[in-house]
Amino acid sequence: MALAAPFVPSERRAGGMAVLQTGQALARLVAAAGFGAAWTLWGVGPALTCAVAALAVAIASAAVLLPRTEKPGTEAPRTEKPRTERSS
């Protein structure tokens, strides 16, 4: 939710956050039901293998898609060349 807050206009933020939370809750419901169905139909091993594969894809996608942030105090060093005075 913290990632989405800057993209929702301030006058609609409460409603936007409610819609986002509803979407997250529905996704959790579908994931739990899907995992339960896979466990029932395929058994323990294949269901867990599919869950681990889906988690790996989600982590890789997040690593690629989410913006990187700098930790405080770890700014990249400047690479400016020192100025030298020209003698005429």
Backbone as a printed PyTorch tensor [residue, N CA C, xyz], in Angstrom:
tensor([[[  0.8160,  -1.1820,   0.0000],
         [  0.0000,   0.0000,   0.0000],
         [  0.8630,   1.2500,   0.0000]],

        [[  2.0240,   1.1640,   0.6220],
         [  2.8870,   2.3360,   0.6700],
         [  3.4020,   2.7050,  -0.7170]],

        [[  3.5560,   1.7320,  -1.5910],
         [  4.0080,   2.0330,  -2.9480],
         [  2.9220,   2.7140,  -3.7730]],

        [[  1.6750,   2.4200,  -3.4910],
         [  0.5760,   2.9620,  -4.2870],
         [  0.1180,   4.3330,  -3.8130]],

        [[  0.3490,   4.6780,  -2.5720],
         [ -0.1680,   5.9280,  -2.0160],
         [  0.2320,   7.1700,  -2.8180]],

        [[  1.4690,   7.3050,  -3.2770],
         [  1.8040,   8.5120,  -4.0390],
         [  1.0880,   8.6230,  -5.3800]],

        [[  0.5640,   7.5280,  -5.8930],
         [ -0.0840,   7.5500,  -7.1970],
         [ -1.5830,   7.8150,  -7.1170]],

        [[ -2.1280,   7.8490,  -5.9050],
         [ -3.5590,   8.1010,  -5.7190],
         [ -3.7280,   9.5630,  -5.3210]],

        [[ -4.6140,  10.3040,  -6.0080],
         [ -4.8270,  11.7030,  -5.6310],
         [ -5.2530,  11.8240,  -4.1650]],

        [[ -4.7930,  12.8560,  -3.5000],
         [ -5.0460,  12.9950,  -2.0630],
         [ -6.5360,  13.0460,  -1.7300]],

        [[ -7.3480,  13.6400,  -2.6170],
         [ -8.7770,  13.7130,  -2.3190],
         [ -9.4710,  12.3630,  -2.4810]],

        [[ -8.8250,  11.3880,  -3.1030],
         [ -9.4060,  10.0610,  -3.2880],
         [ -8.5650,   8.9680,  -2.6200]],

        [[ -7.6790,   9.3510,  -1.7440],
         [ -6.7390,   8.3910,  -1.1650],
         [ -7.4250,   7.3100,  -0.3380]],

        [[ -8.4080,   7.6550,   0.4710],
         [ -9.0750,   6.6530,   1.3080],
         [ -9.7670,   5.6060,   0.4510]],

        [[-10.4850,   6.0450,  -0.5560],
         [-11.1550,   5.1100,  -1.4510],
         [-10.1700,   4.2740,  -2.2500]],

        [[ -9.0930,   4.8990,  -2.7010],
         [ -8.0700,   4.1790,  -3.4590],
         [ -7.3960,   3.1040,  -2.6310]],

        [[ -7.1010,   3.4230,  -1.3820],
         [ -6.4780,   2.4340,  -0.4990],
         [ -7.4470,   1.2970,  -0.1760]],

        [[ -8.7390,   1.6160,  -0.0740],
         [ -9.7420,   0.5750,   0.1820],
         [ -9.8470,  -0.3790,  -1.0000]],

        [[ -9.8250,   0.1690,  -2.2110],
         [ -9.8740,  -0.6850,  -3.4040],
         [ -8.6280,  -1.5520,  -3.4890]],

        [[ -7.4790,  -0.9670,  -3.1950],
         [ -6.2220,  -1.7280,  -3.2160],
         [ -6.2490,  -2.8600,  -2.1980]],

        [[ -6.6980,  -2.5820,  -0.9990],
         [ -6.7540,  -3.6040,   0.0430],
         [ -7.7530,  -4.7010,  -0.3180]],

        [[ -8.8610,  -4.3230,  -0.9450],
         [ -9.8380,  -5.3230,  -1.3900],
         [ -9.2140,  -6.2420,  -2.4390]],

        [[ -8.4670,  -5.6670,  -3.3600],
         [ -7.7770,  -6.4760,  -4.3720],
         [ -6.7660,  -7.4290,  -3.7500]],

        [[ -6.0300,  -6.9500,  -2.7530],
         [ -5.0690,  -7.8190,  -2.0680],
         [ -5.7700,  -8.9570,  -1.3430]],

        [[ -6.8730,  -8.6650,  -0.6840],
         [ -7.6120,  -9.7030,   0.0410],
         [ -8.1790, -10.7450,  -0.9170]],

        [[ -8.7070, -10.3090,  -2.0550],
         [ -9.2200, -11.2520,  -3.0430],
         [ -8.1010, -12.1080,  -3.6350]],

        [[ -6.9400, -11.5190,  -3.8640],
         [ -5.8010, -12.2890,  -4.3770],
         [ -5.3680, -13.3500,  -3.3700]],

        [[ -5.3720, -13.0100,  -2.0840],
         [ -5.0300, -14.0030,  -1.0620],
         [ -6.0480, -15.1370,  -1.0260]],

        [[ -7.3280, -14.8000,  -1.1730],
         [ -8.3770, -15.8150,  -1.1900],
         [ -8.1870, -16.7710,  -2.3650]],

        [[ -7.9560, -16.2150,  -3.5520],
         [ -7.7650, -17.0370,  -4.7480],
         [ -6.5070, -17.8920,  -4.6150]],

        [[ -5.4270, -17.3180,  -4.0700],
         [ -4.1860, -18.0830,  -3.9000],
         [ -4.3740, -19.2340,  -2.9240]],

        [[ -5.0540, -18.9940,  -1.8210],
         [ -5.2770, -20.0580,  -0.8450],
         [ -6.1680, -21.1560,  -1.4130]],

        [[ -7.2200, -20.7660,  -2.1140],
         [ -8.1090, -21.7660,  -2.7150],
         [ -7.3910, -22.5320,  -3.8180]],

        [[ -6.5890, -21.8440,  -4.6040],
         [ -5.8310, -22.5090,  -5.6620],
         [ -4.8180, -23.4880,  -5.1190]],

        [[ -4.1250, -23.1020,  -4.0510],
         [ -3.1570, -24.0050,  -3.4500],
         [ -3.8600, -25.2120,  -2.8330]],

        [[ -4.9900, -24.9820,  -2.1950],
         [ -5.7550, -26.1000,  -1.6380],
         [ -6.2360, -27.0580,  -2.7130]],

        [[ -6.6840, -26.5100,  -3.8420],
         [ -7.1290, -27.3530,  -4.9510],
         [ -5.9620, -28.1350,  -5.5400]],

        [[ -4.8070, -27.4740,  -5.6990],
         [ -3.6290, -28.1740,  -6.2250],
         [ -3.1980, -29.2800,  -5.2750]],

        [[ -3.2240, -29.0210,  -3.9860],
         [ -2.8560, -30.0330,  -2.9870],
         [ -3.7880, -31.2400,  -3.0850]],

        [[ -5.0820, -30.9610,  -3.2390],
         [ -6.0690, -32.0370,  -3.3040],
         [ -5.9350, -32.8430,  -4.6050]],

        [[ -5.7640, -32.1490,  -5.7220],
         [ -5.7330, -32.8210,  -7.0210],
         [ -4.3820, -33.4840,  -7.3220]],

        [[ -3.2820, -32.8150,  -6.9830],
         [ -1.9570, -33.2980,  -7.3900],
         [ -1.1720, -33.9560,  -6.2680]],

        [[ -1.4880, -33.6380,  -5.0250],
         [ -0.7210, -34.1630,  -3.9050],
         [  0.2380, -33.1190,  -3.3620]],

        [[  0.9390, -33.4960,  -2.2960],
         [  1.7930, -32.5530,  -1.5760],
         [  2.9750, -32.0750,  -2.4140]],

        [[  3.7380, -32.9970,  -2.9720],
         [  4.9670, -32.6390,  -3.6930],
         [  4.7440, -31.6920,  -4.8530]],

        [[  3.8990, -32.0410,  -5.8080],
         [  3.6780, -31.1360,  -6.9480],
         [  3.0720, -29.7880,  -6.5430]],

        [[  2.1860, -29.7890,  -5.5490],
         [  1.5800, -28.5240,  -5.1190],
         [  2.6380, -27.5990,  -4.5200]],

        [[  3.5090, -28.1450,  -3.6790],
         [  4.5640, -27.3180,  -3.0880],
         [  5.5770, -26.8710,  -4.1410]],

        [[  5.8670, -27.7280,  -5.0950],
         [  6.7890, -27.3500,  -6.1690],
         [  6.2270, -26.1870,  -6.9720]],

        [[  4.9560, -26.2530,  -7.3040],
         [  4.3180, -25.1500,  -8.0350],
         [  4.2860, -23.8690,  -7.2080]],

        [[  4.0320, -23.9950,  -5.9110],
         [  4.0080, -22.8180,  -5.0440],
         [  5.3860, -22.1760,  -4.9580]],

        [[  6.4300, -22.9850,  -4.8440],
         [  7.7980, -22.4530,  -4.7890],
         [  8.1610, -21.7910,  -6.1150]],

        [[  7.7760, -22.4020,  -7.2240],
         [  8.0470, -21.8040,  -8.5360],
         [  7.3270, -20.4650,  -8.6840]],

        [[  6.0690, -20.4000,  -8.2650],
         [  5.3180, -19.1430,  -8.3470],
         [  5.9430, -18.0710,  -7.4630]],

        [[  6.4120, -18.4600,  -6.2890],
         [  7.0760, -17.5070,  -5.4000],
         [  8.3740, -16.9930,  -6.0070]],

        [[  9.1400, -17.8830,  -6.6430],
         [ 10.3900, -17.4620,  -7.2910],
         [ 10.1150, -16.4730,  -8.4170]],

        [[  9.0710, -16.7160,  -9.1960],
         [  8.7020, -15.7910, -10.2690],
         [  8.2740, -14.4460,  -9.6880]],

        [[  7.5170, -14.4650,  -8.6060],
         [  7.0660, -13.2140,  -7.9820],
         [  8.2410, -12.4060,  -7.4400]],

        [[  9.2020, -13.0810,  -6.8150],
         [ 10.3710, -12.3790,  -6.2710],
         [ 11.2170, -11.7980,  -7.3970]],

        [[ 11.4310, -12.5700,  -8.4520],
         [ 12.2070, -12.0700,  -9.5860],
         [ 11.5080, -10.8900, -10.2480]],

        [[ 10.2030, -10.9660, -10.3810],
         [  9.4500,  -9.8590, -10.9760],
         [  9.5360,  -8.6070, -10.1160]],

        [[  9.4250,  -8.7750,  -8.8160],
         [  9.5250,  -7.6210,  -7.9170],
         [ 10.9070,  -6.9940,  -7.9840]],

        [[ 11.9420,  -7.8220,  -8.0810],
         [ 13.3070,  -7.2930,  -8.1610],
         [ 13.5090,  -6.4680,  -9.4240]],

        [[ 12.8450,  -6.8610, -10.5040],
         [ 12.9920,  -6.1410, -11.7640],
         [ 12.0970,  -4.9020, -11.8090]],

        [[ 10.8620,  -5.0250, -11.3330],
         [  9.8740,  -3.9670, -11.5240],
         [  9.8800,  -2.8750, -10.4630]],

        [[ 10.2070,  -3.2150,  -9.2260],
         [ 10.1280,  -2.2170,  -8.1600],
         [ 11.3140,  -1.2610,  -8.2180]],

        [[ 11.0840,   0.0140,  -7.8990],
         [ 12.1750,   0.9840,  -7.9430],
         [ 13.1830,   0.7470,  -6.8200]],

        [[ 14.4120,   1.0230,  -7.1170],
         [ 15.4680,   0.8870,  -6.1150],
         [ 15.5500,   2.1850,  -5.3220]],

        [[ 15.8400,   2.0820,  -4.0460],
         [ 16.0160,   3.2630,  -3.2130],
         [ 17.3740,   3.1940,  -2.5470]],

        [[ 17.9540,   4.3380,  -2.3450],
         [ 19.2430,   4.4290,  -1.6690],
         [ 19.0190,   4.4510,  -0.1690]],

        [[ 19.8590,   3.7580,   0.5660],
         [ 19.8030,   3.8290,   2.0210],
         [ 20.3870,   5.1680,   2.4500]],

        [[ 19.8770,   5.7550,   3.5380],
         [ 20.4170,   7.0430,   3.9860],
         [ 21.9070,   6.9260,   4.2890]],

        [[ 22.6570,   7.8750,   3.7730],
         [ 24.0900,   7.9080,   4.0460],
         [ 24.9080,   7.0510,   3.1010]],

        [[ 24.3010,   6.4910,   2.0610],
         [ 25.0600,   5.6570,   1.1270],
         [ 24.9810,   6.2080,  -0.2900]],

        [[ 25.0030,   7.5250,  -0.4140],
         [ 24.9600,   8.1090,  -1.7410],
         [ 26.2180,   7.7200,  -2.5010]],

        [[ 26.0710,   7.6190,  -3.7940],
         [ 27.2110,   7.2730,  -4.6390],
         [ 28.2080,   8.4230,  -4.6210]],

        [[ 29.4900,   8.1130,  -4.6090],
         [ 30.4900,   9.1870,  -4.5980],
         [ 30.4570,   9.9550,  -5.9100]],

        [[ 30.7560,  11.2180,  -5.8180],
         [ 30.7750,  12.0500,  -7.0210],
         [ 32.0300,  11.7410,  -7.8170]],

        [[ 31.8700,  11.8050,  -9.1150],
         [ 33.0020,  11.4990,  -9.9840],
         [ 33.4340,  12.7200, -10.7830]],

        [[ 33.3240,  13.8900, -10.1640],
         [ 33.7420,  15.1070, -10.8530],
         [ 35.2650,  15.1720, -10.8820]],

        [[ 35.7580,  15.6510, -12.0120],
         [ 37.2100,  15.8110, -12.1320],
         [ 37.6170,  17.0890, -11.4050]],

        [[ 38.7250,  17.0510, -10.6870],
         [ 39.1560,  18.2840, -10.0100],
         [ 39.5410,  19.3440, -11.0540]],

        [[ 39.2220,  20.5750, -10.7280],
         [ 39.5450,  21.6560, -11.6500],
         [ 41.0080,  22.0290, -11.5100]],

        [[ 41.6220,  22.2030, -12.6190],
         [ 43.0250,  22.6620, -12.6180],
         [ 43.0840,  24.0090, -13.2790]],

        [[ 43.9170,  24.8730, -12.7460],
         [ 44.0460,  26.2020, -13.3190],
         [ 45.0260,  26.1390, -14.4740]],

        [[ 44.6830,  26.8440, -15.5090],
         [ 45.5530,  26.8860, -16.6770],
         [ 46.5100,  28.0620, -16.5190]],

        [[ 47.7360,  27.8130, -16.7740],
         [ 48.6970,  28.9240, -16.7290],
         [ 48.9210,  29.4210, -18.1440]],

        [[ 48.9240,  30.7770, -18.3080],
         [ 49.0630,  31.3160, -19.6580],
         [ 50.4170,  31.8500, -19.9060]]])
